[in-house]
């Protein structure tokens, strides 16, 4: 647990259609981000792990992080 946020089980959180495309080094971080509600995915049940995040997507992630840690 770090700052009230604990790690979560990969199988519980990464049920996205393109989860197999997440790089091995990023799996634990993605697992934490999805489990913490920072990353929600897209309407078509994907997270697009091979794409770059937009400025708006990063802003949403940072906003969710700040709100969760007030």
PyMOL commands that set and color helices and strands:
alter all, ss='L'
color gray80, all
select helices_A, chain A and resi 10-13+19-21+24-35+55-68
alter helices_A, ss='H'
color red, helices_A
deselect
rebuild
show_as cartoon
